[in-house]
Amino acid sequence: MASKKSGTIIPKDQEQKDTDGRTQIKVADRPTFILKTRESESRAVSPSQKNGSSKKEGETVQPSIAKAPEPKILLHPSQEMTGCMKLIDENMQLCEGALDYLQDQQDFLVVGVAGGQGVGKSTIMSLLTSNYGSDIFPAQSQSHHESGSNCTTGIDFYVTKNRVIYLDTQPILSCAVMDATASSFEQKKNSSDFGNTEYNLELQSLQFMTFLYSVCHVIIFVQDWFVDPNLVRFLQTAEMLKLPMTSKLEHDYVGYYPPIVFLHNKAQLHDFQPKTIEIMKDFYNKAFSSSGLHIHNGVDMNLSTIEGQLNLFLIPSITSGENPTFHESYKDLIKRLRSKIHGVTRYPLMPSALSEKNWYHYVSKVIEGLKKSHLSLEYARLMP
């Protein structure tokens, strides 16, 4: 007879009784906790959440709030000039006041003027800036003519609202400048490498001309009569001294040469005749055939600008009667000259772009290079 397994059997009513004494907790009655991140916290999410796989149907995604752009730093506008001021004195010392009128922007034009005494350099510059005021650059008065003294010393500076920088220089090879500086030259005669006052004057004029070659986008060379071969030779000498002088400057663009405009001021009626103008063009083309200066930029008296035309411009005498048969009024010609100079091709002064303030610092380096040039002394030593 098979034996039976023994076990404890609990009746159902007993089991129900035991469970009645304990509180039954239903799953549905348990509290639900919802975790929410703070607005300033960033919480890592799973790749599926990034791809939007866990997004429920009909659920809209809050658009991300774009980051507010950083405020732009506005440049303080430069001061507005009411008249010209000194950029470089007669001793080739740079003046610091000009920096207050320059901006940190690269769209600017530098126009320099050079010429002998009394040819009308300051008058031409004042006519070119007549839109901003009258007689911006002081011209020679009757007292200057009577005493034989010059009005401009060193280089005067004026910048327009259109960011055109005009440089008016003292006369080159001027007897008045020689007389004014004779005493200072005599004081330094014992310590100078060259003691002749006349030689010093020529070297000073060459320094100013070479300076313009290095820092200007356009140069206006003013004469008051037909053509002076000595002045042309002077321009060629300054060009010869430019390369070695500026090649030692840091980051300088040695190959730079500016456009030069040959302006004949106080021109008479016969100067406007086509035959006379052709003779002038032929002379300049031959004299500067091997020059690095740009002389064919179309800055001439024609109504339209044609590249390849010689930079030759004639301005009639303001006091003389005007004859429309041969030339236009000087006001119309000045307006055309201004327009063509502003539209001339701007060759870069350096391989890297310069701002106005960087141009000022570049000017300082050019002056330093001119003063340290050994070729100036060598050129003076070879003078007869």
Secondary structure, DSSP 4 states (H G I P E B T S, - for coil): -PPPPP-----HHHHHHHHHTS----GGGS--------TT------HHHHTTTTPPTTPPPPPPPPPPPPPP-PPPPPPPPSS-EEEE-TTS-B-SGGGGG--S-S--EEEEEEE-TTSSHHHHHHHHTTTT-S-SSPPP-HHHHHHT--S--SEEEEE-TT-EEEEEEPPTT-HHHHHHHHHHHHHTTTTSS---HHHHHHHHHHHHHHHHHHH-SEEEEEESSS--HHHHHHHHHHHHHHHHHHHTSTT--TT---BEEEEEEEE-GGGGSHHHHHHHHHHHHHHTTT-SSB--S--SSSSS--TTS--EEEEE-SSSPP-TTT---HHHHHHHHHHHHHTS----SSSS---HHHHHHHHHHHHHHHHH-HHHHHHHHT--
